[in-house]
Amino acid sequence: QVMLVESGGGLVQAGGSLRLSCAASGSIFSTMGISWYRQAPGEQRERVASISSGGVTKYADSVKGRFTISRDNAKNTVYIQMNSLKPEDTAVYYCNALGRIWGQGTQVTVSS
């Protein structure tokens, strides 16, 4: 069974950067597309970025040009590099695999 563990969240000032990691267990990682979602208080969970097994990436318009998703199959890990952070990026960030497997989330807080 695949399990996902996010890390790398924290408190950062506006304009700063963070890199989140999503570490996966299981031998099928390289065949899985992975997505990053976020959920702010009182808001619906939204997908911010995804990467296919072949490395094709997609981004929400709100993060395009600021966030970069990447994967290292040797480490069973997907990363999201977040630059030029804004207060509205504050949320719990989750990674998702196969559309149904979720990690526990990691909090990102951007102060103004």
C-alpha positions as CSV (number, residue, x, y, z in Angstrom):
1,Q,0.0,0.0,0.0
2,V,1.3,3.5,-0.9
3,M,1.7,6.0,1.9
4,L,2.6,9.6,1.5
5,V,4.4,11.9,4.0
6,E,4.7,15.6,3.4
7,S,7.4,17.8,5.0
8,G,9.0,21.2,4.6
9,G,6.2,23.5,5.7
10,G,6.7,26.5,8.0
11,L,6.3,30.2,8.5
12,V,7.9,32.5,5.9
13,Q,7.6,36.2,5.1
14,A,5.9,37.3,1.9
15,G,8.3,37.1,-1.0
16,G,10.1,34.2,0.6
17,S,10.5,30.6,-0.6
18,L,9.8,27.1,0.7
19,R,10.4,23.7,-0.7
20,L,7.9,21.0,0.3
21,S,8.6,17.3,-0.1
22,C,6.3,14.4,-0.5
23,A,7.9,11.0,0.3
24,A,6.1,7.9,-0.9
25,S,6.5,4.3,0.1
26,G,5.9,1.5,-2.3
27,S,7.6,0.2,-5.4
28,I,5.2,1.7,-7.9
29,F,6.1,5.3,-7.2
30,S,7.7,5.9,-10.6
31,T,4.5,4.9,-12.3
32,M,2.3,7.3,-10.4
33,G,1.2,10.8,-11.2
34,I,1.4,13.0,-8.1
35,S,-0.4,16.2,-7.3
36,W,-0.1,18.9,-4.7
37,Y,-3.3,20.4,-3.3
38,R,-3.8,23.1,-0.7
39,Q,-6.7,24.0,1.6
40,A,-7.0,27.3,3.4
41,P,-9.4,27.7,6.4
42,G,-12.9,27.9,5.2
43,E,-12.0,27.1,1.6
44,Q,-12.3,24.1,-0.6
45,R,-9.2,22.0,-1.3
46,E,-7.6,23.1,-4.6
47,R,-5.0,21.4,-6.8
48,V,-2.0,23.7,-7.3
49,A,0.4,21.4,-9.3
50,S,0.7,18.0,-10.7
51,I,3.4,15.9,-12.3
52,S,2.8,12.7,-14.4
53,S,4.9,9.6,-14.3
54,G,6.6,10.9,-17.4
55,G,7.4,14.3,-15.9
56,V,4.7,16.4,-17.5
57,T,3.7,19.2,-15.2
58,K,0.6,21.3,-14.8
59,Y,-0.1,24.3,-12.6
60,A,-3.0,26.3,-11.3
61,D,-3.1,29.8,-12.7
62,S,-2.6,31.2,-9.2
63,V,0.8,29.7,-8.8
64,K,2.1,29.5,-12.4
65,G,5.6,31.1,-12.7
66,R,6.1,30.9,-8.9
67,F,5.8,27.2,-8.0
68,T,7.8,24.4,-9.6
69,I,6.9,20.7,-9.2
70,S,9.5,18.0,-9.7
71,R,10.2,14.4,-8.9
72,D,13.1,12.2,-8.0
73,N,12.1,8.6,-8.6
74,A,15.3,7.3,-7.1
75,K,14.2,8.8,-3.8
76,N,10.5,8.2,-4.2
77,T,9.9,11.9,-3.6
78,V,8.0,14.7,-5.3
79,Y,9.0,18.3,-4.5
80,I,7.3,21.6,-4.9
81,Q,9.5,24.7,-4.9
82,M,7.5,27.7,-3.9
83,N,9.0,31.1,-4.6
84,S,7.6,34.7,-4.3
85,L,5.2,33.5,-1.7
86,K,2.1,35.6,-0.9
87,P,-0.1,35.7,2.2
88,E,-2.9,34.1,0.1
89,D,-0.6,31.0,-0.3
90,T,-1.2,30.3,3.3
91,A,-2.8,26.8,3.6
92,V,-2.3,23.2,4.5
93,Y,-0.5,21.6,1.6
94,Y,-1.3,17.9,0.8
95,C,0.1,15.5,-1.8
96,N,-2.1,13.1,-3.6
97,A,-1.4,9.9,-5.6
98,L,-3.8,8.0,-7.8
99,G,-6.5,10.4,-7.0
100,R,-7.3,8.7,-3.7
101,I,-4.2,8.5,-1.5
102,W,-3.5,11.5,0.7
103,G,-0.7,12.5,3.0
104,Q,-1.3,14.1,6.3
105,G,-0.5,17.6,5.1
106,T,2.0,20.3,6.0
107,Q,1.2,23.8,7.1
108,V,2.5,26.8,5.1
109,T,2.0,30.2,6.6
110,V,3.1,33.4,4.7
111,S,3.1,36.5,6.8
112,S,2.7,40.0,5.2
